[in-house]
Amino acid sequence: MIITDMLAIIIGIIITILIFIYGGYIFVVAIQEREYSLIFVSVIAWIVGFFLAIICPLNPSSPLDAAGDLQKKAIEAYEGGDKVYIDGNPVEDGFDLNGINLDKYDIKIENDTIYLMSK
């Protein structure tokens, strides 16, 4: 899943760069050929590129912060009384989920149970 998310991000970056290059190319051609109506096309390409580069990563469902969202859900579920298993072993009473580095674990939440598996 993480590989798929990273691949989508890389493809999005490549498409954004291509859109910016296309917009610049059309702008240069429009000026050289005195086709000022093409400037509109280049501006639209830059606006779309700006949207892809700036606005899309801010989307709450963006895969850029999916791991952080899952960590927050795990902490909320733990505080709500869900059981915690680390590498298949149940944790002891009094365990503090906030005291460990969740970045070192793959997190899975299922049926009122939080599973943390070492990466």
C-alpha positions as a Python dict, from the first residue, in 0.01 Angstrom:
ca = {
    (1, 'M'): (0, 0, 0),
    (2, 'I'): (280, 242, 85),
    (3, 'I'): (455, 162, -245),
    (4, 'T'): (132, 236, -434),
    (5, 'D'): (93, 567, -251),
    (6, 'M'): (452, 667, -323),
    (7, 'L'): (412, 570, -689),
    (8, 'A'): (100, 787, -713),
    (9, 'I'): (288, 1081, -559),
    (10, 'I'): (582, 1039, -799),
    (11, 'I'): (351, 1017, -1101),
    (12, 'G'): (165, 1326, -980),
    (13, 'I'): (491, 1519, -946),
    (14, 'I'): (599, 1416, -1296),
    (15, 'I'): (263, 1517, -1446),
    (16, 'T'): (278, 1852, -1263),
    (17, 'I'): (627, 1922, -1397),
    (18, 'L'): (517, 1831, -1749),
    (19, 'I'): (216, 2063, -1723),
    (20, 'F'): (440, 2352, -1611),
    (21, 'I'): (683, 2282, -1898),
    (22, 'Y'): (393, 2265, -2147),
    (23, 'G'): (255, 2594, -2017),
    (24, 'G'): (593, 2761, -2055),
    (25, 'Y'): (642, 2620, -2405),
    (26, 'I'): (299, 2739, -2520),
    (27, 'F'): (370, 3083, -2371),
    (28, 'V'): (699, 3115, -2562),
    (29, 'V'): (538, 2996, -2886),
    (30, 'A'): (249, 3240, -2838),
    (31, 'I'): (485, 3533, -2798),
    (32, 'Q'): (705, 3434, -3093),
    (33, 'E'): (414, 3367, -3330),
    (34, 'R'): (212, 3663, -3199),
    (35, 'E'): (-75, 3426, -3118),
    (36, 'Y'): (-186, 3598, -2804),
    (37, 'S'): (-487, 3371, -2765),
    (38, 'L'): (-244, 3087, -2680),
    (39, 'I'): (-132, 3282, -2374),
    (40, 'F'): (-470, 3189, -2226),
    (41, 'V'): (-385, 2819, -2278),
    (42, 'S'): (-49, 2861, -2106),
    (43, 'V'): (-208, 3041, -1811),
    (44, 'I'): (-464, 2760, -1775),
    (45, 'A'): (-180, 2503, -1781),
    (46, 'W'): (2, 2694, -1507),
    (47, 'I'): (-314, 2719, -1296),
    (48, 'V'): (-372, 2343, -1327),
    (49, 'G'): (-7, 2280, -1239),
    (50, 'F'): (-34, 2512, -939),
    (51, 'F'): (-348, 2330, -825),
    (52, 'L'): (-177, 1992, -852),
    (53, 'A'): (140, 2110, -679),
    (54, 'I'): (-12, 2310, -395),
    (55, 'I'): (-378, 2229, -335),
    (56, 'C'): (-390, 1850, -378),
    (57, 'P'): (-134, 1762, -106),
    (58, 'L'): (-341, 1967, 140),
    (59, 'N'): (-637, 1733, 85),
    (60, 'P'): (-712, 1553, 415),
    (61, 'S'): (-734, 1219, 235),
    (62, 'S'): (-397, 1273, 68),
    (63, 'P'): (-162, 975, 101),
    (64, 'L'): (106, 1218, 211),
    (65, 'D'): (-29, 1210, 566),
    (66, 'A'): (-203, 871, 570),
    (67, 'A'): (51, 730, 818),
    (68, 'G'): (1, 1024, 1054),
    (69, 'D'): (-377, 982, 1037),
    (70, 'L'): (-348, 612, 1117),
    (71, 'Q'): (-123, 690, 1414),
    (72, 'K'): (-379, 939, 1546),
    (73, 'K'): (-658, 683, 1502),
    (74, 'A'): (-452, 422, 1686),
    (75, 'I'): (-392, 658, 1980),
    (76, 'E'): (-760, 753, 1993),
    (77, 'A'): (-863, 386, 1980),
    (78, 'Y'): (-614, 301, 2256),
    (79, 'E'): (-748, 581, 2474),
    (80, 'G'): (-1096, 444, 2402),
    (81, 'G'): (-1001, 110, 2552),
    (82, 'D'): (-893, -97, 2252),
    (83, 'K'): (-647, -382, 2312),
    (84, 'V'): (-291, -345, 2183),
    (85, 'Y'): (-68, -615, 2039),
    (86, 'I'): (296, -550, 1947),
    (87, 'D'): (448, -807, 1711),
    (88, 'G'): (168, -1049, 1800),
    (89, 'N'): (211, -1018, 2179),
    (90, 'P'): (-44, -845, 2403),
    (91, 'V'): (87, -551, 2604),
    (92, 'E'): (71, -530, 2981),
    (93, 'D'): (-174, -319, 3177),
    (94, 'G'): (-46, 33, 3226),
    (95, 'F'): (121, 36, 2884),
    (96, 'D'): (149, 386, 2737),
    (97, 'L'): (107, 393, 2358),
    (98, 'N'): (228, 754, 2353),
    (99, 'G'): (563, 638, 2491),
    (100, 'I'): (671, 449, 2180),
    (101, 'N'): (775, 567, 1835),
    (102, 'L'): (485, 461, 1610),
    (103, 'D'): (690, 540, 1299),
    (104, 'K'): (878, 213, 1360),
    (105, 'Y'): (560, 6, 1331),
    (106, 'D'): (305, -86, 1068),
    (107, 'I'): (-33, -13, 1227),
    (108, 'K'): (-351, -213, 1174),
    (109, 'I'): (-676, -146, 1359),
    (110, 'E'): (-932, -424, 1350),
    (111, 'N'): (-1225, -524, 1575),
    (112, 'D'): (-1135, -308, 1875),
    (113, 'T'): (-773, -425, 1858),
    (114, 'I'): (-463, -233, 1755),
    (115, 'Y'): (-185, -437, 1596),
    (116, 'L'): (164, -291, 1579),
    (117, 'M'): (410, -487, 1366),
    (118, 'S'): (776, -389, 1344),
    (119, 'K'): (880, -258, 1004),
}
